[in-house]
Amino acid sequence: MNTIAPAPTTATQAIKRLPPHKRIFAITLGLTGAAACNLFLGYQLFSLYSRNTTFLPYDTSSPDLATPVFKSHNKLNNPPVCIDHAVKTIPLAKLKENDLGRLTTDFCRGVWSGVGYAVQRKILERKYKGLEGREGMLWGRKELGEAEYKVGEVVTDHFEVVEHTDDKVIVRCGDSPLNKAPRPSDGLFAMEVTKDDEAQTATFHLKSVFVDTTPDGQTAEPLPGYMQFLHRLYTKLWMESATRKLLK
């Protein structure tokens, strides 16, 4: 009597035995499941990587929106379509620099020259750098990592520095700075640093306020939830890539 068990059927062999329509369904289902699994694992790894970046409550009641730079930017006082405030706190002993002014500039440098902005920087550079009027703007990773971000400097034809103090750099975004008029896609993005000398920590802030500054923006609705969620993920990536450049 033959007691040798038949060779096990592999997944590939099993799929090949299916009728054509069921074979396509099985392959599609397998690819979809694999993609979903990879996406889930990627999200879990990113969550671990960015676990020290959190978000604070932030809305139109914030004193930020009553400052001259915000008021002059949004003269019609239109409602934001997306607004958030990310923070990360680091002990001063872990940082290369403790001076507040230098920390702020270095933080800003880290945002624009870091891996978090690498893909967007490349896309904007390829699309706009060769156009008329873009001379003198900041484009390359090296110059972005060495710039002082003085008022009026422009990052990749998309972010114009409108305020720079010892504790913050604010840029206008949403369109080319060559467009000085109110814009359907407009906003202010702030990179700030606060120090707690008693706790010996520095807290890094990324504040975003996106708004339609045209008359139509007076009745603008908030962006869909999934877009705000994706923006927060992007903000976390910027925060982590920028602050890790500041560590000893």
C-alpha positions as CSV (number, residue, x, y, z in Angstrom):
1,M,0.0,0.0,0.0
2,N,1.3,3.4,-0.9
3,T,1.5,5.4,2.3
4,I,3.2,8.5,0.8
5,A,0.9,11.5,1.2
6,P,0.3,13.7,-1.9
7,A,2.4,16.8,-2.1
8,P,0.7,19.8,-0.5
9,T,-1.0,22.2,-2.9
10,T,0.6,25.6,-3.0
11,A,-1.4,28.8,-3.2
12,T,-0.2,29.3,-6.8
13,Q,-1.3,25.9,-7.8
14,A,-4.7,26.3,-6.1
15,I,-5.3,29.6,-7.9
16,K,-4.3,28.1,-11.3
17,R,-7.0,25.4,-10.8
18,L,-9.8,28.1,-10.4
19,P,-12.0,29.2,-13.3
20,P,-10.6,32.4,-15.0
21,H,-13.2,34.8,-13.3
22,K,-12.6,33.3,-9.9
23,R,-8.8,33.4,-10.5
24,I,-8.9,37.2,-11.2
25,F,-11.0,37.7,-8.1
26,A,-8.6,35.7,-5.9
27,I,-5.5,37.6,-7.2
28,T,-7.2,40.9,-6.8
29,L,-8.3,40.0,-3.3
30,G,-4.8,38.9,-2.4
31,L,-3.2,42.1,-3.7
32,T,-5.7,44.2,-1.9
33,G,-5.2,42.4,1.3
34,A,-1.4,42.7,1.0
35,A,-1.7,46.4,0.2
36,A,-4.0,47.0,3.2
37,C,-1.6,45.0,5.5
38,N,1.4,47.0,4.3
39,L,-0.5,50.3,4.7
40,F,-1.5,49.3,8.3
41,L,2.0,48.3,9.2
42,G,3.4,51.5,7.6
43,Y,0.9,53.6,9.6
44,Q,1.8,51.8,12.8
45,L,5.6,52.4,12.2
46,F,4.9,56.1,11.4
47,S,2.8,56.4,14.6
48,L,5.7,55.0,16.6
49,Y,8.2,57.4,14.8
50,S,6.0,60.4,15.5
51,R,4.6,59.5,18.9
52,N,6.2,62.5,20.6
53,T,4.4,65.0,18.3
54,T,0.9,65.8,19.6
55,F,-1.8,68.4,18.8
56,L,-3.2,71.1,21.0
57,P,-6.7,72.6,20.8
58,Y,-6.5,75.5,18.3
59,D,-9.3,77.6,16.8
60,T,-10.3,81.1,15.9
61,S,-10.4,82.0,19.6
62,S,-6.6,81.8,19.7
63,P,-4.8,85.2,20.3
64,D,-2.7,84.4,17.3
65,L,-5.5,85.2,14.9
66,A,-5.8,88.7,16.5
67,T,-2.2,89.7,15.8
68,P,-1.4,92.2,13.1
69,V,0.1,89.6,10.7
70,F,-3.0,87.4,10.9
71,K,-5.4,90.3,10.6
72,S,-3.7,91.8,7.6
73,H,-3.5,88.5,5.9
74,N,-7.2,87.7,6.4
75,K,-8.8,91.1,6.1
76,L,-12.3,89.8,5.7
77,N,-12.0,87.6,8.8
78,N,-13.0,84.5,6.8
79,P,-13.3,81.2,8.7
80,P,-10.4,78.8,8.4
81,V,-11.0,75.7,6.3
82,C,-8.2,73.9,8.3
83,I,-6.5,74.9,11.5
84,D,-4.2,72.9,13.8
85,H,-1.3,73.3,16.3
86,A,1.3,70.5,16.7
87,V,3.9,70.5,19.5
88,K,6.9,68.5,20.6
89,T,8.9,69.0,23.8
90,I,12.6,68.2,24.0
91,P,15.0,68.5,27.0
92,L,17.5,71.3,26.4
93,A,20.3,68.9,27.3
94,K,19.6,66.9,24.1
95,L,19.8,70.0,21.8
96,K,22.9,71.3,20.0
97,E,21.7,74.9,20.6
98,N,20.0,76.6,23.6
99,D,19.8,80.2,22.4
100,L,16.1,80.9,21.5
101,G,16.8,82.9,18.4
102,R,19.2,80.3,17.0
103,L,16.8,77.5,17.9
104,T,14.0,79.1,16.0
105,T,16.0,79.7,12.9
106,D,17.5,76.2,13.1
107,F,14.0,74.7,13.5
108,C,12.8,76.6,10.5
109,R,15.9,75.3,8.5
110,G,15.1,71.8,9.6
111,V,11.5,72.0,8.3
112,W,12.5,73.1,4.8
113,S,15.7,71.2,4.3
114,G,14.5,68.0,6.1
115,V,13.2,64.8,4.5
116,G,9.6,65.8,5.4
117,Y,9.7,68.5,2.7
118,A,12.0,66.7,0.3
119,V,9.3,65.4,-2.1
120,Q,7.2,68.6,-2.2
121,R,10.4,70.6,-2.7
122,K,11.5,68.6,-5.7
123,I,8.0,68.8,-7.3
124,L,7.9,72.6,-6.9
125,E,11.5,73.0,-8.0
126,R,10.9,71.1,-11.2
127,K,7.6,72.9,-11.9
128,Y,8.5,76.5,-11.0
129,K,12.2,77.2,-10.7
130,G,12.7,78.0,-14.4
131,L,9.8,80.5,-14.6
132,E,10.3,84.3,-14.8
133,G,10.5,86.1,-11.5
134,R,11.7,83.1,-9.5
135,E,15.3,84.3,-9.3
136,G,16.7,84.6,-5.8
137,M,14.2,82.2,-4.2
138,L,15.4,79.4,-2.0
139,W,15.3,76.0,-3.8
140,G,18.1,73.6,-3.0
141,R,18.4,71.5,0.2
142,K,21.7,73.0,1.1
143,E,20.6,76.6,0.8
144,L,17.4,75.9,2.7
145,G,19.5,74.4,5.5
146,E,21.7,77.6,5.7
147,A,19.2,80.4,5.0
148,E,18.3,83.0,7.7
149,Y,14.7,83.2,6.7
150,K,14.5,87.0,6.7
151,V,11.2,88.7,6.0
152,G,10.6,88.6,2.2
153,E,12.6,85.4,1.5
154,V,10.7,82.8,-0.5
155,V,10.9,79.0,-0.2
156,T,10.2,77.2,-3.6
157,D,7.8,79.8,-4.9
158,H,5.2,78.8,-2.3
159,F,6.2,80.0,1.2
160,E,7.0,83.7,1.8
161,V,8.4,84.8,5.1
162,V,6.1,87.5,6.5
163,E,7.4,87.6,10.1
164,H,10.6,86.5,11.8
165,T,11.3,87.2,15.5
166,D,13.4,85.4,18.1
167,D,10.7,82.9,18.9
168,K,8.8,82.4,15.6
169,V,9.0,82.4,11.8
170,I,5.6,82.8,9.9
171,V,5.2,82.2,6.2
172,R,2.4,82.8,3.9
173,C,1.5,79.8,1.7
174,G,-1.0,78.5,-0.8
175,D,0.2,80.2,-3.9
176,S,3.2,82.0,-5.4
177,P,4.2,85.2,-3.5
178,L,4.0,86.9,-6.9
179,N,0.3,86.8,-6.4
180,K,-0.2,89.5,-3.8
181,A,-4.0,89.4,-4.0
182,P,-6.4,87.4,-1.8
183,R,-6.4,83.8,-2.8
184,P,-8.9,80.9,-2.8
185,S,-6.0,78.8,-1.5
186,D,-4.2,80.8,1.2
187,G,-2.8,80.5,4.6
188,L,-0.2,81.2,7.3
189,F,2.2,78.6,8.6
190,A,4.1,79.3,11.8
191,M,7.2,77.6,13.2
192,E,7.7,78.6,16.9
193,V,9.9,77.7,19.8
194,T,9.2,78.3,23.5
195,K,11.6,77.6,26.4
196,D,10.9,76.5,30.0
197,D,14.0,77.4,31.9
198,E,12.7,75.8,35.1
199,A,11.9,72.5,33.4
200,Q,14.9,72.9,31.1
201,T,12.9,72.1,28.0
202,A,12.2,73.6,24.6
203,T,8.8,73.1,22.9
204,F,8.5,73.3,19.2
205,H,5.3,74.4,17.6
206,L,3.9,74.1,14.0
207,K,0.7,76.1,13.6
208,S,-1.3,76.0,10.4
209,V,-4.2,78.3,9.4
210,F,-5.6,77.7,5.9
211,V,-8.3,80.0,4.6
212,D,-9.9,81.3,1.5
213,T,-9.1,85.0,1.7
214,T,-11.4,86.0,-1.2
215,P,-15.0,87.3,-0.7
216,D,-16.2,83.8,-1.5
217,G,-14.3,82.5,1.6
218,Q,-16.8,84.2,3.9
219,T,-19.0,81.1,3.7
220,A,-16.3,78.5,3.2
221,E,-16.8,75.1,4.8
222,P,-14.0,73.2,6.6
223,L,-12.0,70.7,4.5
224,P,-13.2,67.1,4.6
225,G,-12.1,65.1,7.7
226,Y,-9.8,62.8,5.7
227,M,-7.9,65.8,4.2
228,Q,-7.4,67.3,7.7
229,F,-6.2,63.9,8.9
230,L,-3.7,63.7,6.1
231,H,-2.5,67.2,6.8
232,R,-1.9,66.3,10.4
233,L,0.2,63.3,9.3
234,Y,2.2,65.6,7.0
235,T,2.7,68.0,9.9
236,K,4.0,65.2,12.1
237,L,6.5,64.3,9.5
238,W,7.7,67.9,9.2
239,M,8.0,68.1,13.0
240,E,9.9,64.9,13.4
241,S,12.3,65.5,10.5
242,A,13.0,69.1,11.6
243,T,13.5,68.5,15.4
244,R,15.7,65.4,14.9
245,K,18.2,67.7,13.0
246,L,18.5,69.7,16.2
247,L,19.6,66.9,18.5
248,K,23.2,66.3,19.6
